[in-house]
Amino acid sequence: MTGGILLDKLVMTFEPNTIEHLGIKMYSRLPTALAELIANAYDACSPNVAVKLYDDEGDRRVIVEDNGLGMTFDDINLFLRIGRNRRTEGGVDTPCGRTPTGKKGLGKLALFGLGDTIKIITKRNGQKVKFTLDWNEIMGTEGNDYEPTFNIEEGDEDDTGTTIILTNLKRKTDFDVEGLSISLSKLFNFPDKDFKILLSINDEDPIIIDNKLKYENIESEFEWKFPSFSENIDFDFEHKDDVKGRIITTEKPLEPGLRGITLFANGRMVNQPEFFGISESSHFFSYTTGWIDVDYIDNLDKDVISTNRQSIDWEYDETRDLKLFLQEIVKTIHYNWREERKDKRKKKIHDKTKINLDEWYSKLPTEINEKIKPLITSVIEESELPEKSQNEVVESIHDLIPEYPYYHWRHLHNEIRNASKRDYERADYYRAFQEAVKRYITMVRNKSGSENSSDASMMGEVFGKGNTLTVIEPYTKPDGSDFQDSTKDNIENGQKFLSMGIVAGCRNPVSHEEIYDLLESNLFTEKDCLDALSILSHIFRRLDDAERR
């Protein structure tokens, strides 16, 4: 009896190798071990938990303190029982309505993953209980019951909470508070969004860790929210509406440690970030992160979560269905991402270069489009080229192969373009040719003053050696001397015969026969129309230089 309080004894029943294997080895990583202590504070209804690190030489220690419910003497004995399932013994929810995150009763072993000496101070119902767990004493205990030393004091009835002080730390290196804060943030996604973790080093200002921190430096490009997006997943899954969360893709590749989709149940990680067996060969997987809450798996009859909460056992029917559903989510988002990203990049290219890709493709011949489109797609969808370089590549290819390339590659005379462009763009090549011939005939009449009603005959009267228009007058050799008379005569007569031929051999058949018959018979094809436009362009240039004799 001390201070009027009846003393009992505290007992930890154990197998020494159990603590060694499940405590020291499984919780040897600082974030994983601290996560168990933080989860205890959450389950104790604490509004927040302070994790205080001290790395002074000779006084290295870790303190975890909360102002939650605390523990009575009887609660402590339950706490010390390794393997106790709190949910089956204590009900589903805590007094504050939180669903307990712990289940297996092994989290307390995390204490020994951090240090050899653990001092615990807990307050509840007007009692303050202090007790110490010592690793060396535990390992030296005969039998399976370890009875830690303790002290009970009277306290304030309203004063509650628990403080855990770990000394004789196994860790010898300095604490990386920034890195630890990020690591801890990835292990939790508590339903109570007001719960905060305050992490400090040597009593400096704490870093506040909440649900937002793990994605604080990630610039989201596209997002998919669940369960609303589940409507787009073509997969029959019983728990479709129970799958909640958010998947994010970024504009730039993520660091390897940030890639993958993490699974949480009741606020705690139950499966490390991954893509659930989907091949990760696509660039997509370098841009994708996020989390999914699958609280329902905590309520399954089978225990499907690994002891260290790093993975789910996918061999059960219930979890296998979940994995298949998650795979379908990844596949669907992968497809969505490609389309969203392609459209966004197309818009950016249009904004910067004024090139409308879809319109460009529609104005390319099929045999060229089949080669150009995959090339452009590889640049704007598959490559990791900077945006500026993508724009430059697209502009260069567009300059080489513009809309209606066959039209532009012929470098047609401006008058030909003006007369035929509208019909050419509508792919009416016969009419495009007819309009261009009309323009040529009109301009020959205007320049020559001919009144001959026959177009072909007019060409024979106007052009040729000694006739109305000469097309060679302005030209001399670079040294100023004249070309041979035979050369001049050939060019003059060539202009005549080409002009007569374009009317008789091209214009007349197109004007007098049905286009369908010409096209289907191959007597005068669309390609012939394009070739004729090139001939027209040549003789039009000669007409520009023509002078009346």
C-alpha positions in Angstrom: 0.0 0.0 0.0 1.5 3.4 -1.1 -0.3 6.7 -0.5 -3.5 4.8 0.1 -3.4 3.1 -3.3 -3.5 -0.7 -3.3 -0.4 -2.1 -5.1 -0.6 -5.1 -7.4 2.1 -6.2 -9.8 2.7 -5.6 -13.5 3.5 -8.7 -15.5 4.8 -9.2 -19.1 4.5 -12.7 -20.3 6.8 -13.6 -23.2 9.2 -15.8 -24.9 12.5 -13.9 -25.2 13.1 -14.8 -28.8 9.6 -13.4 -29.6 10.6 -10.0 -28.5 13.9 -10.2 -30.3 12.5 -11.3 -33.6 9.2 -9.3 -33.6 10.6 -6.3 -31.8 14.2 -5.6 -32.5 14.3 -7.1 -36.0 10.9 -6.1 -37.4 11.0 -2.6 -36.0 14.6 -1.8 -36.5 13.8 1.1 -38.8 13.0 4.3 -36.9 9.9 5.4 -38.9 8.3 2.0 -38.6 8.9 1.8 -34.9 7.7 5.3 -34.2 4.6 4.7 -36.3 3.5 2.1 -33.7 3.8 4.6 -30.8 2.1 7.3 -32.8 -0.8 4.8 -33.6 -1.1 4.1 -29.9 -1.6 7.9 -29.3 -4.2 8.0 -32.0 -6.1 5.0 -30.6 -6.0 6.7 -27.2 -8.0 9.6 -28.6 -5.2 12.1 -28.3 -5.7 15.2 -30.5 -2.0 15.1 -31.3 1.2 13.4 -30.4 4.7 14.9 -29.9 7.7 13.0 -31.0 10.8 14.6 -29.5 14.3 13.5 -30.6 17.5 14.3 -28.7 20.9 13.5 -30.3 23.2 15.2 -27.8 26.2 13.0 -27.2 25.7 11.0 -24.0 22.0 11.9 -23.8 20.5 10.4 -26.9 16.8 9.7 -26.4 13.4 9.6 -27.9 10.3 10.9 -26.1 6.8 10.2 -27.4 4.0 12.0 -25.5 0.3 12.4 -25.9 -2.7 13.8 -24.0 -5.0 11.0 -24.8 -7.0 8.7 -22.5 -3.9 7.3 -20.6 -3.9 3.9 -18.9 -5.1 2.6 -15.6 -3.0 0.0 -13.8 -5.3 -2.7 -15.2 -5.0 -1.2 -18.7 -1.2 -1.4 -18.4 -1.3 -5.1 -17.8 -3.5 -5.5 -20.9 -1.0 -3.4 -22.8 1.9 -5.6 -21.7 0.1 -8.8 -23.0 1.8 -9.6 -26.2 -0.5 -10.6 -29.0 -3.7 -9.3 -27.5 -6.3 -8.3 -30.1 -7.8 -5.1 -28.8 -10.7 -5.1 -31.2 -12.1 -8.4 -30.2 -11.7 -7.6 -26.5 -12.4 -3.9 -26.3 -15.0 -3.3 -29.0 -14.7 -1.8 -32.4 -14.5 1.9 -31.6 -12.6 4.0 -29.1 -14.5 6.4 -26.8 -13.9 9.3 -29.2 -15.3 7.2 -32.1 -12.0 6.4 -33.8 -11.6 2.8 -35.0 -8.5 1.3 -33.4 -5.6 1.1 -35.9 -3.8 -1.6 -33.9 -5.0 -5.2 -34.0 -2.4 -7.8 -33.4 -1.1 -6.6 -30.1 2.5 -6.6 -31.3 3.1 -2.9 -31.7 4.5 -2.5 -28.2 7.5 -4.6 -29.3 8.5 -1.6 -31.5 9.8 -0.1 -28.3 12.7 -2.5 -28.2 13.5 -1.8 -31.8 14.5 1.7 -30.7 16.1 1.4 -27.3 17.0 -1.0 -24.5 15.4 1.1 -21.7 11.8 2.3 -21.9 10.3 4.4 -19.2 6.5 4.9 -19.5 4.5 7.5 -17.5 0.7 7.3 -17.9 -2.1 9.2 -16.2 -5.8 8.3 -15.9 -8.5 8.4 -13.3 -6.4 10.4 -10.9 -3.5 8.0 -11.0 0.0 8.5 -12.4 1.7 5.2 -13.1 5.4 5.1 -13.9 7.1 1.9 -14.9 10.3 0.8 -16.7 10.9 -1.9 -19.2 14.6 -3.0 -19.5 15.7 -5.1 -22.3 18.7 -6.6 -20.4 16.5 -7.5 -17.5 13.9 -9.1 -19.8 16.5 -11.3 -21.4 17.9 -12.3 -18.0 14.5 -13.2 -16.6 14.0 -16.9 -15.6 10.8 -18.2 -16.9 8.3 -16.3 -19.1 7.0 -13.6 -16.8 8.8 -10.3 -16.5 7.7 -8.0 -13.7 8.9 -4.4 -14.4 9.4 -2.0 -11.5 6.7 0.6 -11.2 5.5 3.5 -9.0 2.0 4.8 -8.6 1.2 8.4 -7.5 -2.0 10.3 -7.0 -2.7 12.9 -9.6 -5.3 15.3 -11.0 -8.5 13.5 -12.0 -8.6 15.5 -15.3 -5.0 15.0 -16.2 -4.6 12.2 -18.8 -2.1 11.1 -21.3 1.0 8.9 -21.8 4.7 9.7 -22.1 7.2 7.1 -23.4 10.9 7.8 -22.9 13.4 5.6 -24.8 17.1 5.6 -23.8 20.1 3.4 -24.4 19.2 3.8 -28.1 20.4 1.3 -30.7 20.7 4.0 -33.3 24.2 5.7 -33.3 23.8 8.1 -36.2 22.2 11.5 -36.1 18.5 12.0 -36.7 17.4 13.3 -40.1 14.2 15.1 -39.0 13.2 16.3 -42.5 13.5 12.8 -43.9 11.8 11.3 -40.9 8.9 13.6 -41.2 8.3 12.6 -44.8 8.7 8.9 -44.0 6.2 9.2 -41.2 3.7 11.1 -43.3 3.7 8.2 -45.8 2.7 5.7 -43.1 -0.6 7.4 -42.1 -3.8 8.6 -43.6 -5.9 9.1 -40.5 -9.6 9.5 -40.9 -9.5 12.2 -38.2 -8.0 15.0 -40.3 -7.4 17.2 -37.2 -4.9 14.7 -35.7 -1.3 16.0 -35.9 2.1 14.6 -35.3 4.6 17.2 -33.9 8.2 16.1 -34.6 11.1 18.0 -33.1 14.9 17.7 -32.6 16.6 19.1 -29.4 13.5 21.1 -28.5 13.6 23.2 -31.7 10.4 24.3 -33.4 8.5 21.2 -34.4 7.6 20.0 -37.9 3.8 19.4 -38.1 3.0 16.2 -39.8 -0.5 15.7 -41.2 -2.1 13.9 -44.1 -1.1 16.7 -46.5 2.7 16.5 -45.9 3.4 13.4 -47.9 2.3 15.1 -51.1 3.3 18.7 -50.1 6.0 19.1 -52.7 4.2 17.2 -55.5 2.7 19.4 -58.2 -0.3 17.5 -59.5 -1.1 17.6 -63.2 -4.1 15.2 -63.2 -6.1 13.6 -60.4 -8.6 10.8 -60.1 -10.8 10.7 -56.9 -12.5 7.6 -55.5 -15.1 6.2 -55.1 -16.5 8.6 -57.8 -14.0 7.4 -60.5 -14.9 3.8 -59.7 -17.9 4.2 -62.0 -15.5 4.2 -64.9 -14.0 0.9 -63.9 -15.5 -2.0 -65.9 -15.1 -4.6 -63.2 -17.6 -6.3 -60.9 -16.3 -5.8 -57.4 -18.3 -6.1 -54.2 -16.5 -3.3 -52.3 -16.3 -0.8 -55.2 -17.9 2.0 -53.0 -15.6 1.1 -50.1 -12.5 2.0 -52.1 -11.7 5.7 -51.4 -8.8 7.9 -52.1 -6.9 9.9 -54.7 -4.4 9.0 -57.5 -2.2 11.8 -58.8 0.0 12.2 -61.8 2.6 14.9 -62.1 4.0 16.9 -65.0 7.6 15.8 -64.3 8.8 12.3 -63.2 8.7 11.6 -59.5 11.5 10.5 -57.3 11.5 6.7 -57.1 10.5 6.8 -53.5 7.3 8.7 -54.3 6.0 6.4 -57.1 3.2 4.0 -56.6 -0.2 3.7 -54.9 -0.2 3.2 -51.1 -3.0 1.3 -49.4 -4.3 2.4 -46.0 -6.8 0.8 -43.6 -8.3 2.9 -40.8 -5.5 5.5 -41.2 -2.5 3.2 -41.3 -0.5 1.9 -44.2 -1.2 -1.8 -44.9 0.6 -2.1 -48.3 3.6 -0.2 -49.5 3.4 1.9 -52.7 3.1 -0.3 -55.8 1.2 -0.9 -59.0 -0.2 -4.3 -58.0 1.6 -6.5 -60.6 1.0 -4.3 -63.7 4.0 -4.1 -66.0 5.8 -0.8 -65.3 7.5 -0.4 -68.7 5.5 2.8 -69.6 6.6 6.3 -68.6 3.2 6.6 -66.8 4.5 4.7 -63.8 7.2 7.4 -63.3 4.6 10.1 -62.9 2.0 8.3 -60.7 1.4 8.4 -57.0 -1.5 8.4 -54.6 -3.3 6.5 -51.9 -6.4 4.3 -51.5 -8.3 3.6 -48.3 -9.5 0.1 -48.0 -10.8 0.1 -44.4 -13.0 -2.9 -45.0 -10.1 -5.3 -45.1 -9.5 -4.6 -41.4 -12.9 -6.2 -40.7 -12.4 -9.4 -42.6 -12.4 -12.6 -40.6 -9.0 -13.5 -42.0 -6.0 -11.5 -40.9 -4.7 -10.4 -44.4 -2.2 -7.7 -43.3 1.4 -8.5 -42.6 2.7 -8.0 -39.1 4.8 -5.0 -40.0 2.0 -3.5 -42.1 4.1 -3.4 -45.2 2.0 -5.7 -47.4 -1.3 -7.5 -47.9 -1.5 -11.2 -48.4 -3.0 -11.4 -51.9 -3.6 -15.2 -51.8 -7.0 -15.0 -50.2 -10.2 -14.7 -52.4 -11.1 -11.4 -50.8 -7.7 -9.8 -51.4 -7.3 -11.3 -54.8 -10.5 -9.6 -55.9 -9.2 -6.3 -54.5 -5.9 -6.7 -56.4 -7.7 -7.4 -59.7 -9.9 -4.3 -59.1 -6.8 -2.2 -58.3 -5.2 -3.5 -61.5 -8.2 -2.3 -63.5 -8.0 1.1 -61.8 -4.3 1.4 -62.8 -5.0 0.3 -66.4 -8.0 2.7 -66.8 -6.1 5.7 -65.3 -3.1 4.8 -67.5 -5.3 5.2 -70.6 -7.0 8.3 -69.2 -3.6 9.8 -68.4 -2.3 9.3 -72.0 -5.4 10.9 -73.5 -5.4 13.9 -71.0 -1.7 14.4 -71.4 -1.9 14.2 -75.2 -4.7 16.8 -75.3 -2.9 19.1 -72.9 0.3 18.9 -74.9 -1.5 19.4 -78.2 -3.1 22.6 -76.7 0.3 23.8 -75.5 1.9 23.2 -78.9 -1.0 25.1 -80.6 -0.6 28.0 -78.2 3.1 28.2 -78.9 3.3 27.3 -82.5 -0.2 27.9 -83.8 -0.2 24.4 -85.3 -3.5 22.5 -84.8 -2.3 18.9 -84.9 -5.7 17.3 -85.6 -6.3 19.8 -88.4 -2.9 19.2 -89.8 -3.4 15.4 -89.8 -6.7 15.8 -91.6 -5.0 17.6 -94.4 -2.3 15.1 -95.0 -2.6 12.3 -97.6 -3.3 9.0 -96.0 0.1 7.4 -96.9 1.9 10.4 -95.4 -0.4 10.7 -92.3 0.3 7.1 -91.5 3.9 7.9 -91.1 3.7 11.4 -89.6 1.1 10.9 -86.9 3.0 8.1 -85.0 6.2 10.2 -85.2 4.5 13.3 -83.7 2.8 11.0 -81.1 6.1 9.6 -80.0 7.5 13.1 -79.6 4.6 14.6 -77.5 3.5 11.5 -75.7 6.4 9.1 -75.3 9.5 11.2 -75.2 10.9 13.0 -72.2 12.0 16.0 -74.3 11.5 19.4 -72.7 8.4 21.3 -73.8 10.5 23.8 -75.9 12.3 21.0 -77.7 8.9 19.3 -78.5 7.6 22.5 -80.0 10.8 22.9 -82.1 10.5 19.3 -83.4 6.8 19.7 -84.3 7.5 23.0 -86.1 10.4 21.5 -88.1 8.3 18.5 -89.2 5.4 20.8 -90.1 7.7 23.0 -92.1 8.9 20.0 -94.1 5.4 18.5 -94.5 2.8 21.2 -94.2 -1.0 20.8 -94.8 -1.6 19.6 -98.3 2.0 18.8 -98.8 1.7 17.7 -102.4 0.3 21.1 -103.1 3.0 23.0 -101.3 5.9 20.8 -102.4 5.1 21.9 -106.0 5.9 25.5 -105.1 2.9 26.6 -107.2 2.6 30.0 -108.7 0.6 32.4 -106.5 -2.1 32.8 -109.2 -2.5 29.0 -109.3 -2.8 28.9 -105.5 -5.3 31.7 -105.4 -7.5 30.1 -108.0 -7.3 26.5 -106.8 -6.7 26.5 -103.0 -10.3 26.3 -101.9 -11.2 23.3 -104.1 -7.8 21.7 -103.3 -8.5 21.9 -99.5 -11.9 20.2 -100.2 -10.0 17.5 -102.0 -11.8 18.4 -105.3 -8.7 18.2 -107.4 -10.5 18.2 -110.7 -12.2 21.5 -110.0 -9.0 22.9 -108.5 -7.3 22.2 -111.9 -10.2 23.7 -113.9 -10.2 26.9 -111.9 -6.5 27.3 -112.3 -6.8 26.8 -116.1 -9.5 29.4 -116.3 -7.2 31.8 -114.5 -4.4 31.1 -116.9 -6.6 31.5 -120.0 -8.0 34.8 -118.7 -4.6 36.3 -118.0 -3.2 35.2 -121.4 -6.2 36.9 -123.1 -5.7 40.1 -121.0 -2.0 40.3 -121.7 -2.2 39.4 -125.4 -5.4 41.2 -126.3 -6.5 38.1 -128.3 -10.1 37.8 -129.3 -9.9 34.3 -130.6 -12.8 32.4 -129.2 -11.0 29.0 -129.2 -8.8 28.8 -126.1 -6.4 26.2 -127.6 -6.2 28.1 -130.9 -5.6 31.3 -129.1 -2.6 29.7 -127.3 -1.1 28.8 -130.7 -1.6 32.4 -132.0 -0.3 34.2 -129.0 2.8 32.1 -128.1 5.6 30.7 -130.3 8.4 32.2 -132.5 7.3 35.5 -134.0 3.9 35.5 -132.4 2.2 38.1 -130.1 3.9 37.4 -126.8 7.6 36.7 -126.3 8.6 34.9 -123.1 12.5 35.1 -123.5 13.1 38.8 -124.0 14.4 39.7 -120.5 16.9 36.9 -120.3 20.6 36.9 -121.2 23.6 34.9 -120.0 25.4 35.9 -116.8 28.2 37.5 -119.0 25.6 39.6 -120.8 25.7 37.7 -124.1 22.6 36.3 -125.8 21.5 32.7 -125.7 21.6 30.8 -129.0 18.7 31.5 -131.4 17.7 27.8 -131.3 17.4 27.9 -127.5 15.2 31.0 -127.7 13.1 29.4 -130.4 12.7 26.2 -128.4 11.5 28.0 -125.3 9.1 30.2 -127.3 7.6 27.2 -129.1 7.6 25.1 -125.8 5.4 27.8 -124.2 3.0 27.5 -127.1 2.8 23.8 -127.2 2.5 23.4 -123.4 -0.2 26.1 -123.3 -2.1 24.4 -126.1 -1.6 21.0 -124.5 -2.8 22.0 -121.1 -6.0 23.2 -122.7 -6.5 20.4 -125.2 -5.1 17.5 -123.3 -6.1 18.4 -119.8 -8.8 21.1 -119.6 -11.0 19.7 -122.4 -11.2 16.1 -121.1 -12.0 17.3 -117.6 -14.7 19.7 -119.0 -16.3 17.3 -121.4 -16.3 14.0 -119.6 -17.8 12.9 -116.3 -15.3 13.1 -113.5 -16.3 9.6 -112.2 -15.4 8.0 -115.6 -12.1 9.8 -115.7 -11.2 8.8 -112.2 -12.3 5.2 -112.2 -10.8 4.5 -115.6 -7.5 6.1 -114.7 -7.6 8.0 -118.0 -7.2 11.3 -116.2 -6.6 10.8 -112.4 -6.4 13.1 -109.4 -2.6 12.8 -109.6 -2.8 14.0 -113.2 -4.6 17.0 -112.0 -1.8 17.8 -109.5 0.8 17.3 -112.2 -1.1 19.6 -114.5 -1.1 22.3 -111.8 2.7 22.0 -111.8 2.8 22.5 -115.6 0.4 25.5 -115.2 2.7 26.9 -112.5 5.7 26.8 -115.0 3.9 28.4 -117.9 2.4 31.0 -115.6 5.9 32.0 -114.6 6.7 32.4 -118.3 3.6 34.5 -118.7 4.7 36.8 -115.9 7.8 37.7 -118.0 6.0 37.8 -121.4 6.1 41.0 -123.4 4.2 42.0 -126.5 6.3 42.2 -129.6 
